[in-house]
Amino acid sequence: MENKVLNTENKMGTQKMLPLIVNMTWPPLCSMMMAYSYNFVDSMFVSWAGRDALEAVSLAFPLNTFLLACAIGFGVGINVLVAKHLGEQDQESADRAATTALWASTVIAVIINIVVLLLLGPYFSLFTDDPVLTGLCMDYGVIITFMVLPTMHQVTIQKILQGTGNMIAPMLLQMLGVFFNFFLDPAMIFGWGPFPVLGIKGAAISTVFGYSLSALLSFYVLMGRKQKVEIHLLRYGCSFALTMKIIRIGMPSFLMNMLGAVMVTVSNMVLIGFSTAAVAFFGAYFKMQQIIERCVNSLVQGVLPVMSYNYGAKKYDRLKSAFHIGNIIAVIFMGSGALVLLFFPAELLAIFKADEAMTMIGIPGMRIMAAGYIFAGMSIIFASYMQATANIKQSIIINLLRQAVLLFPMMYGFAKLMGITGVWAAFPLAEILTLLYSVIVYKRGRNHPDALTAAEGTCQVPKTNRQ
C-alpha cells in the first residue's frame, strides 16, 4: 500500500502535466456521461411519443437532479474518507467508513423516497394545472422517485472503489446499466417485443431498472471480489457520528449539483408564463447543455487533485501549469459545444421531435445562450483553483453567482423588458460577470495574499511565485 501511495504522489508531482491531466480526466468523463445519459435517453425516446410527454419529463428533470445530487454528495464524502484513511495506512477506519456508508445510504434513501413522494403533487402544481400534463408528470415522477435507493447504493460503492484508486471498475459498472436502459427504454415506452405499451411510465421503469442493475453488480464487485477495503456489516454496523461526517464532507458537492436543479426549476417558473413550448424547449436544451458542461466537470475531477497536491507540496509552478492547462482545455470543450449549438440548432432540436412552436423559440434561444459557454468553462476552472488552494468560500461564491445569484434576478428583470429573448440573454451575461469576478479574486489573491488570507481565512500562493 505504501509503495502505491508514493507512486501516486510521485506521478502528480513529477509527470508531464498535459498527459497527467488527460489520464486523470477520461475515467470520470466516461462515468459522468453514463450517469447523465439516463435522463437524456428518456427525453429522446419520450419526445417521440408527443410533446406533452417531453414537457412532463422536462418538469421532472429537477427531481432527477436532486436525487442524483443526494447520491453524489454522499458518495464524495465517503470517497474522501476512504482515500484519507488508506493514505494514513488506517485499514480499520477505511473499512468502518465504507461499511457505515452502505448502511447509511440505505436509511437516507428510504427517507428521501418517502419525503419526495409526499411532495410530488404540490411540486408539479407550481407549474401546471392542466390535468393531462399533471397526470403525465405524476406517472413519471412517482416511479422515478424509486431510483433513489439503487442510485445511492451504486454511487456510494462507485466512490468507495474510486477512493481506493480503482477508477475503471466503477465506469464499467455504470456503463452496463446505461446500455441496459438504452435498449429497455424504447421497448417499454412503445411496447416492443414482450412488453406492453407503457408510454412515459416505461421510461421511468427502465431507468430504475438500469440503476438497479448497476447497483447489484456493484455490490457483487465490492463484496464478492477482493478490494482494498472490506465490508463488515455486522461487526461495524452504522455509526451516526461517522454518517454525519460523511454528509458534512460531501455537502459542497451536493450543493453544486443541486444548483442545476434549482436553476431549471426557476427557469421553468419564468418560461411557463410564455408557453409550454418554451418549457419543453428548455428541458431539451438543458440536457444538451449539460452534456457539454459535464465534459468540463470531468476535467475538474482530473485537474483538482493535481492542483491540490502541488499546492500542498509547494510546487507552485506545477500548480499554475495545471490551472492554465485546465483553462485551455475548458475553453476548447465549451467552445466546441458552442459552435455545435450555433450552427446546428435545428438538427439538435430534431432529436427531440421539436414542433414548429418549439423550433421557433429554440433556435434563437440556443444561439444566445451558447454565447456564454467559453466564459462558463473558465469560471468553473477558476472555482476549482480556489478550492484547490483552500479558498472554499470563493469557490462556492463563483458557482452561486453563475447559476443563481446573478442569473435569477436578471432572468426575471430581462423577461419583463425584452420578453423571452431577455430570459436567454440573462445566461451569457451572468457568465461574463461571474468570470470578471473570478479574475478579480484570482488577481487579488496573487497580488495581495496577506489581505485575502485575513479576509477569507485561507492560504494563497506566496509572493515568490507571483508572475
C-alpha positions as CSV (number, residue, x, y, z in Angstrom):
1,M,0.0,0.0,0.0
2,E,2.8,2.4,0.9
3,N,4.5,2.0,-2.4
4,K,1.3,2.7,-4.3
5,V,0.7,5.9,-2.3
6,L,4.2,7.0,-3.0
7,N,3.9,6.2,-6.7
8,T,0.7,8.2,-7.0
9,E,2.3,11.2,-5.2
10,N,5.3,11.0,-7.4
11,K,3.1,10.9,-10.6
12,M,1.1,14.0,-9.6
13,G,4.3,15.9,-8.6
14,T,6.5,14.9,-11.5
15,Q,4.7,13.6,-14.6
16,K,4.3,15.9,-17.6
17,M,1.3,18.0,-17.0
18,L,-0.8,17.5,-20.1
19,P,-0.7,13.7,-20.2
20,L,-1.2,13.6,-16.5
21,I,-4.4,15.7,-16.7
22,V,-5.7,13.7,-19.7
23,N,-5.1,10.3,-17.9
24,M,-6.9,11.5,-14.8
25,T,-9.8,13.0,-16.7
26,W,-11.1,10.4,-19.0
27,P,-12.4,7.8,-16.5
28,P,-14.6,10.4,-14.6
29,L,-15.7,11.8,-18.0
30,C,-17.0,8.4,-19.1
31,S,-18.7,7.9,-15.7
32,M,-20.4,11.3,-15.7
33,M,-21.6,10.8,-19.3
34,M,-23.0,7.4,-18.3
35,A,-24.9,8.8,-15.3
36,Y,-26.3,11.8,-17.3
37,S,-27.4,9.7,-20.2
38,Y,-30.3,8.2,-18.3
39,N,-32.5,11.3,-18.4
40,F,-31.2,12.3,-21.9
41,V,-32.3,8.9,-23.3
42,D,-35.6,9.2,-21.5
43,S,-36.2,12.6,-23.0
44,M,-35.2,11.5,-26.5
45,F,-37.4,8.5,-26.7
46,V,-40.3,10.1,-24.8
47,S,-40.3,13.0,-27.2
48,W,-41.2,10.5,-30.0
49,A,-44.4,9.9,-28.0
50,G,-45.5,13.5,-28.1
51,R,-44.7,17.0,-26.7
52,D,-46.8,16.6,-23.6
53,A,-44.7,13.6,-22.6
54,L,-41.5,15.6,-23.2
55,E,-42.9,18.5,-21.1
56,A,-43.6,16.1,-18.3
57,V,-40.1,14.7,-18.3
58,S,-38.7,18.3,-18.5
59,L,-40.7,19.3,-15.5
60,A,-39.5,16.2,-13.6
61,F,-35.8,16.8,-14.5
62,P,-35.0,18.8,-11.3
63,L,-36.3,15.8,-9.4
64,N,-33.8,13.5,-11.2
65,T,-31.1,16.0,-10.5
66,F,-32.0,16.3,-6.8
67,L,-31.9,12.5,-6.3
68,L,-28.6,12.2,-8.2
69,A,-27.2,15.2,-6.2
70,C,-28.0,13.4,-2.9
71,A,-26.2,10.3,-4.1
72,I,-23.2,12.2,-5.4
73,G,-22.8,14.4,-2.3
74,F,-22.9,11.4,0.0
75,G,-20.6,9.5,-2.4
76,V,-18.0,12.3,-2.4
77,G,-18.0,12.3,1.4
78,I,-17.2,8.6,1.6
79,N,-14.7,8.9,-1.2
80,V,-12.7,11.5,0.7
81,L,-12.8,9.5,4.0
82,V,-11.7,6.2,2.4
83,A,-8.9,7.7,0.5
84,K,-7.7,9.6,3.6
85,H,-7.7,6.6,5.8
86,L,-6.0,4.4,3.3
87,G,-3.3,7.1,2.8
88,E,-2.8,7.1,6.6
89,Q,-2.4,3.3,6.5
90,D,-5.5,3.0,8.8
91,Q,-7.2,0.0,7.2
92,E,-9.7,-0.5,10.1
93,S,-11.0,3.1,9.8
94,A,-11.3,2.8,6.0
95,D,-13.3,-0.5,6.4
96,R,-15.5,1.1,9.1
97,A,-16.3,4.1,7.0
98,A,-17.2,2.1,3.9
99,T,-19.4,-0.2,6.0
100,T,-21.2,2.8,7.6
101,A,-21.7,4.3,4.2
102,L,-23.6,1.3,2.9
103,W,-25.9,1.2,5.9
104,A,-26.4,5.0,6.0
105,S,-27.1,5.2,2.2
106,T,-29.9,2.7,2.6
107,V,-31.5,4.7,5.5
108,I,-31.1,8.1,3.8
109,A,-32.5,6.8,0.5
110,V,-35.7,5.4,2.2
111,I,-36.2,8.8,4.0
112,I,-35.7,10.7,0.7
113,N,-38.0,8.4,-1.1
114,I,-40.9,8.9,1.4
115,V,-40.4,12.7,1.5
116,V,-40.3,13.2,-2.2
117,L,-43.4,11.0,-2.8
118,L,-45.3,13.2,-0.4
119,L,-44.2,16.5,-2.1
120,L,-44.6,15.4,-5.7
121,G,-48.2,16.7,-6.1
122,P,-47.5,20.2,-4.6
123,Y,-44.3,20.5,-6.7
124,F,-45.9,19.8,-10.0
125,S,-48.8,22.1,-9.2
126,L,-46.4,25.0,-9.2
127,F,-46.0,24.7,-13.0
128,T,-49.3,23.5,-14.4
129,D,-53.0,23.0,-13.7
130,D,-53.5,21.0,-16.9
131,P,-54.9,17.6,-15.7
132,V,-53.4,15.8,-18.7
133,L,-49.9,17.2,-18.1
134,T,-50.2,16.8,-14.3
135,G,-51.1,13.2,-14.8
136,L,-48.1,12.5,-17.0
137,C,-45.8,14.3,-14.5
138,M,-47.1,12.1,-11.7
139,D,-46.9,8.9,-13.7
140,Y,-43.2,9.6,-14.4
141,G,-42.4,11.2,-11.0
142,V,-43.8,8.5,-8.7
143,I,-41.8,5.8,-10.5
144,I,-38.6,7.7,-11.0
145,T,-38.5,8.5,-7.2
146,F,-37.8,4.9,-6.5
147,M,-34.5,5.2,-8.3
148,V,-33.0,6.9,-5.2
149,L,-32.3,3.6,-3.4
150,P,-30.3,1.8,-6.2
151,T,-28.7,5.2,-7.1
152,M,-27.5,5.8,-3.6
153,H,-26.0,2.3,-3.4
154,Q,-24.5,2.4,-6.9
155,V,-22.9,5.8,-6.4
156,T,-21.7,5.1,-2.8
157,I,-20.0,1.9,-4.0
158,Q,-18.6,3.7,-7.0
159,K,-17.0,6.3,-4.8
160,I,-15.7,3.8,-2.3
161,L,-13.9,2.0,-5.2
162,Q,-12.6,5.3,-6.6
163,G,-11.3,6.1,-3.1
164,T,-9.1,3.0,-3.3
165,G,-7.7,4.2,-6.6
166,N,-9.9,1.9,-8.7
167,M,-11.2,4.2,-11.5
168,I,-12.0,1.6,-14.2
169,A,-14.5,-0.8,-12.5
170,P,-17.0,2.0,-11.4
171,M,-17.0,3.2,-15.0
172,L,-17.7,-0.2,-16.5
173,L,-20.4,-0.9,-13.9
174,Q,-22.2,2.3,-14.7
175,M,-21.8,1.6,-18.5
176,L,-23.6,-1.7,-18.2
177,G,-26.6,-0.1,-16.5
178,V,-26.8,2.6,-19.2
179,F,-26.7,0.1,-22.1
180,F,-29.5,-1.8,-20.4
181,N,-31.5,1.3,-20.1
182,F,-30.9,2.4,-23.7
183,F,-32.4,-0.8,-25.1
184,L,-35.1,-1.3,-22.5
185,D,-36.3,2.4,-22.7
186,P,-37.9,2.3,-26.2
187,A,-39.1,-1.3,-25.7
188,M,-41.2,-0.3,-22.6
189,I,-42.3,3.0,-24.0
190,F,-43.6,1.7,-27.3
191,G,-44.4,-1.9,-26.4
192,W,-41.7,-3.7,-28.4
193,G,-41.3,-7.4,-28.1
194,P,-42.9,-8.9,-24.9
195,F,-43.5,-5.5,-23.3
196,P,-46.9,-3.7,-23.2
197,V,-47.1,-0.1,-24.3
198,L,-46.3,1.8,-21.1
199,G,-45.5,5.3,-22.5
200,I,-43.9,7.7,-20.1
201,K,-44.2,5.1,-17.3
202,G,-42.0,2.8,-19.3
203,A,-39.2,5.4,-19.5
204,A,-39.2,5.7,-15.7
205,I,-39.3,2.0,-15.1
206,S,-36.4,1.3,-17.4
207,T,-34.3,4.0,-15.7
208,V,-35.0,2.4,-12.3
209,F,-34.1,-1.0,-13.7
210,G,-30.8,0.4,-15.2
211,Y,-29.7,1.8,-11.9
212,S,-30.8,-1.3,-10.1
213,L,-28.6,-3.5,-12.4
214,S,-25.6,-1.2,-11.8
215,A,-26.2,-1.4,-8.0
216,L,-26.5,-5.2,-7.9
217,L,-23.3,-5.6,-10.0
218,S,-21.5,-3.0,-7.8
219,F,-22.5,-5.0,-4.6
220,Y,-21.0,-8.1,-6.2
221,V,-17.7,-6.3,-7.1
222,L,-17.4,-4.8,-3.6
223,M,-18.5,-7.8,-1.6
224,G,-17.6,-10.7,-3.8
225,R,-14.3,-9.6,-5.2
226,K,-11.0,-8.7,-3.4
227,Q,-10.9,-5.0,-2.8
228,K,-8.7,-2.6,-0.8
229,V,-11.5,-2.2,1.7
230,E,-13.5,-4.9,3.4
231,I,-17.2,-4.6,4.4
232,H,-18.2,-6.0,7.8
233,L,-21.9,-5.2,8.0
234,L,-22.5,-6.8,11.4
235,R,-19.2,-6.0,13.1
236,Y,-19.2,-2.3,12.5
237,G,-22.9,-1.5,11.9
238,C,-23.9,2.1,11.2
239,S,-22.2,5.0,13.2
240,F,-24.4,8.1,13.4
241,A,-21.3,10.3,14.0
242,L,-19.5,8.9,11.0
243,T,-22.6,9.3,8.9
244,M,-22.8,13.0,9.8
245,K,-19.1,13.3,9.0
246,I,-19.6,11.8,5.5
247,I,-22.6,14.1,4.9
248,R,-20.6,17.2,6.1
249,I,-17.7,16.4,3.8
250,G,-19.9,15.8,0.8
251,M,-22.2,18.9,1.3
252,P,-20.4,21.2,-1.1
253,S,-20.7,18.7,-3.9
254,F,-24.4,18.2,-3.1
255,L,-25.0,22.0,-3.2
256,M,-23.1,22.4,-6.5
257,N,-25.0,19.6,-8.2
258,M,-28.3,20.9,-6.8
259,L,-27.8,24.3,-8.4
260,G,-28.7,22.8,-11.8
261,A,-32.0,21.6,-10.4
262,V,-32.8,24.9,-8.8
263,M,-31.9,26.8,-12.0
264,V,-34.2,24.6,-14.1
265,T,-37.0,25.0,-11.6
266,V,-36.7,28.8,-11.6
267,S,-36.4,28.9,-15.4
268,N,-39.5,26.7,-15.8
269,M,-41.4,29.1,-13.5
270,V,-40.4,32.0,-15.7
271,L,-40.9,30.2,-19.0
272,I,-44.3,28.8,-18.2
273,G,-45.6,32.3,-18.4
274,F,-44.7,32.4,-22.1
275,S,-45.7,29.0,-23.3
276,T,-45.5,25.3,-22.6
277,A,-43.4,25.0,-25.8
278,A,-40.8,27.2,-24.1
279,V,-40.7,24.8,-21.1
280,A,-40.3,21.8,-23.5
281,F,-37.5,23.5,-25.4
282,F,-35.6,24.5,-22.3
283,G,-35.8,20.9,-20.9
284,A,-34.4,19.6,-24.2
285,Y,-31.8,22.3,-24.4
286,F,-30.6,21.8,-20.8
287,K,-29.9,18.2,-21.5
288,M,-27.7,19.2,-24.4
289,Q,-26.0,21.9,-22.4
290,Q,-25.3,19.5,-19.6
291,I,-23.5,17.1,-21.9
292,I,-21.1,19.9,-22.8
293,E,-20.7,21.2,-19.3
294,R,-20.1,17.8,-17.8
295,C,-17.0,17.5,-20.0
296,V,-15.6,20.4,-18.0
297,N,-16.9,18.9,-14.7
298,S,-15.0,15.7,-15.5
299,L,-12.0,17.9,-16.4
300,V,-12.3,19.4,-12.9
301,Q,-12.1,15.9,-11.4
302,G,-8.8,15.4,-13.2
303,V,-7.3,18.8,-12.6
304,L,-8.5,19.4,-9.0
305,P,-6.4,16.7,-7.3
306,V,-3.3,17.7,-9.4
307,M,-3.7,21.3,-8.3
308,S,-4.4,20.3,-4.7
309,Y,-1.4,18.0,-4.5
310,N,1.1,20.5,-5.9
311,Y,-0.3,23.3,-3.8
312,G,0.2,21.2,-0.7
313,A,3.7,20.2,-1.9
314,K,4.5,23.9,-2.5
315,K,5.2,23.2,-6.2
316,Y,3.6,26.4,-7.3
317,D,4.9,26.3,-10.9
318,R,3.1,23.0,-11.4
319,L,0.0,24.4,-9.7
320,K,-0.1,27.3,-12.1
321,S,0.6,24.9,-15.0
322,A,-2.3,22.7,-14.1
323,F,-4.6,25.8,-13.8
324,H,-3.6,27.2,-17.2
325,I,-3.8,23.9,-19.0
326,G,-7.2,23.3,-17.4
327,N,-8.4,26.6,-18.6
328,I,-7.2,25.9,-22.1
329,I,-9.0,22.5,-22.2
330,A,-12.1,24.0,-20.7
331,V,-12.2,26.7,-23.5
332,I,-11.8,24.0,-26.1
333,F,-14.6,21.9,-24.6
334,M,-17.0,24.7,-24.2
335,G,-16.1,26.5,-27.4
336,S,-16.6,23.3,-29.4
337,G,-20.0,22.8,-27.8
338,A,-21.0,26.4,-28.5
339,L,-20.1,26.0,-32.2
340,V,-22.3,23.0,-32.5
341,L,-25.3,24.8,-30.9
342,L,-24.7,27.9,-33.0
343,F,-24.5,26.1,-36.4
344,F,-26.8,23.1,-35.9
345,P,-29.7,24.2,-33.6
346,A,-32.4,22.8,-35.8
347,E,-30.8,19.5,-36.2
348,L,-30.3,19.1,-32.4
349,L,-33.9,20.0,-31.7
350,A,-35.0,17.5,-34.3
351,I,-33.6,14.8,-32.0
352,F,-36.4,15.7,-29.6
353,K,-39.1,15.8,-32.4
354,A,-39.5,19.6,-31.8
355,D,-42.6,21.0,-33.4
356,E,-42.8,24.4,-35.2
357,A,-43.5,26.4,-32.0
358,M,-40.7,24.7,-30.1
359,T,-38.3,25.2,-33.0
360,M,-39.1,28.9,-33.4
361,I,-38.4,29.5,-29.8
362,G,-35.5,27.2,-29.6
363,I,-33.2,28.2,-32.4
364,P,-32.6,31.8,-31.3
365,G,-32.6,30.7,-27.7
366,M,-29.8,28.2,-28.2
367,R,-27.7,30.6,-30.1
368,I,-28.0,33.4,-27.5
369,M,-27.2,31.1,-24.6
370,A,-24.3,29.4,-26.4
371,A,-22.5,32.8,-26.4
372,G,-21.7,32.4,-22.7
373,Y,-20.2,28.9,-22.9
374,I,-16.5,29.9,-23.0
375,F,-16.9,32.2,-20.0
376,A,-18.7,29.4,-18.1
377,G,-15.9,27.0,-18.7
378,M,-13.2,29.4,-17.4
379,S,-15.3,30.3,-14.4
380,I,-15.6,26.6,-13.5
381,I,-11.8,26.2,-13.6
382,F,-11.3,29.4,-11.5
383,A,-13.7,27.9,-8.9
384,S,-11.7,24.7,-8.9
385,Y,-8.4,26.7,-8.4
386,M,-10.0,28.4,-5.4
387,Q,-11.0,25.0,-4.0
388,A,-7.5,23.5,-4.6
389,T,-5.8,26.5,-2.8
390,A,-8.1,26.1,0.3
391,N,-10.4,29.0,-0.6
392,I,-13.6,27.1,-0.4
393,K,-15.7,30.2,0.2
394,Q,-14.8,31.8,-3.0
395,S,-15.3,28.6,-4.9
396,I,-18.8,28.4,-3.7
397,I,-19.5,32.1,-4.4
398,I,-18.4,31.7,-8.0
399,N,-20.7,28.8,-8.6
400,L,-23.6,30.5,-6.8
401,L,-23.1,33.7,-8.9
402,R,-23.2,32.0,-12.3
403,Q,-26.2,29.7,-11.6
404,A,-28.3,31.7,-9.1
405,V,-27.3,35.0,-7.5
406,L,-26.7,36.9,-10.8
407,L,-28.8,34.7,-13.1
408,F,-32.2,34.7,-11.4
409,P,-32.7,38.5,-10.9
410,M,-31.6,39.1,-14.5
411,M,-33.8,36.4,-15.8
412,Y,-36.9,38.0,-14.2
413,G,-35.9,41.5,-15.0
414,F,-35.0,40.9,-18.6
415,A,-38.1,38.9,-19.2
416,K,-40.2,42.0,-18.4
417,L,-38.0,44.2,-20.5
418,M,-37.3,42.0,-23.6
419,G,-39.7,39.1,-23.3
420,I,-38.4,35.6,-23.8
421,T,-35.3,36.9,-25.5
422,G,-34.4,38.5,-22.2
423,V,-34.5,35.2,-20.5
424,W,-32.0,33.7,-22.9
425,A,-29.8,36.8,-22.7
426,A,-29.5,36.5,-18.9
427,F,-27.4,33.3,-19.2
428,P,-24.4,34.7,-21.1
429,L,-24.4,37.9,-19.2
430,A,-24.3,36.1,-15.9
431,E,-21.4,34.0,-17.1
432,I,-19.5,37.1,-18.3
433,L,-20.0,38.9,-14.9
434,T,-19.0,35.8,-13.0
435,L,-15.8,35.4,-14.9
436,L,-14.9,39.1,-14.3
437,Y,-15.4,38.5,-10.6
438,S,-13.3,35.3,-10.7
439,V,-10.4,37.1,-12.4
440,I,-10.5,39.9,-9.8
441,V,-10.5,37.4,-6.9
442,Y,-7.7,35.4,-8.5
443,K,-5.5,38.5,-9.1
444,R,-6.3,39.8,-5.6
445,G,-5.1,36.5,-4.1
446,R,-2.0,36.5,-6.2
447,N,-1.0,40.2,-5.7
448,H,-2.3,40.6,-2.1
449,P,-2.1,37.2,-0.4
450,D,-1.9,38.6,3.1
451,A,-5.1,40.7,2.7
452,L,-7.0,37.8,1.2
453,T,-5.8,35.4,3.8
454,A,-7.1,37.7,6.5
455,A,-10.4,38.2,4.8
456,E,-11.1,34.6,3.9
457,G,-9.1,32.6,6.4
458,T,-7.3,30.8,3.6
459,C,-3.9,30.3,2.3
460,Q,-2.8,31.6,-1.1
461,V,0.2,31.3,-3.3
462,P,3.2,33.1,-1.9
463,K,4.7,36.2,-3.4
464,T,7.7,34.4,-4.5
465,N,5.6,32.5,-7.1
466,R,3.7,35.5,-8.5
467,Q,4.2,36.4,-12.1
